[in-house]
Amino acid sequence: MSNHQILSGLALAAAEADGLRGPNEISVGLILTIVAAVVILILIMVVGLLVTQVLGLWFQAFMSNANVSIFDLIGMRFRKVDSRSIVLSRIRAVKAGLDISVNDLETHYLAGGRVQNVILALIAADRARIDLGYKTACAIDLAGRDIIEAVHTSVNPKVIDCPNPASGKGTIDAVAKDGIQVKVKARVTVRTNIERLVGGATEETIIARVGEGIVTSIGSSIDYKAVLENPDTISKRVLE
């Protein structure tokens, strides 16, 4: 076999090898390109959606002179904070003339507070000229009390029925010393003291105390006539 034939055979073998390997290499490269393109497209869509939402809230705050930075909004996203609630609360506060920072609102939100309720309560208190600070309002809200109702009750006293009609009982029953049963229904007018609201009596506590006072007053009366003739004794006992 001549050298020319040997070289021709080697060239033919190399060509056949290239022919077998070429399509596989092209297939792998095409797949990698498609995967990379899909990943990039998904990233662009996610970033675009995030930017659209952030810019929308930022523009809304900017037009309201609320001064909420884009970096604050992006940070809220990563900290799982409802940025829309914070921005709306900030706008309400600014429009009402209240100076409450974004950081304070975010801190209360992360503590489990109801930011919008606090802002609405502060606005109502400011309009009613009630001295209510932001920290006090946050403390009341975190204590589980309805801060908005508390402000309204401090302006307009609330009437509480004793016993509570929802309990299914229509009267408070007690027995005087003569063995006669007396049925009583009472109505109590209460006004909220904002400064003492945390740790203070709830509506259920007030109803329970009034009921105890009524039972004690009737039980210590000589007879049922004494109760009917002197109803003020029940009121005095309840107020003790």
Buried (B, 14 or more C-beta within 10 A) or exposed (E): EEEEEEEEEEEEEEEEEEEEEEEEEEEEEEEEEEEEEEEEEEEEEEEEEEEEBBEEBBEBBBEBEBEBEBEBBBBBEEEEBBBBBBBBBBBBBBEBEBEBEBEBBBBBBEEEBBBBBBBBBBBBBBEEEBEBEBEBBBBBBBEEBBBBBBBBBBBEEBEBBBBBEEEEEEEBBBBBEEEEEBEBEBEBEEEBEBEEBEEBEEBEEBBBBBBEBBBBBBEBBEBBEBBEEEEEBBBEBBEE
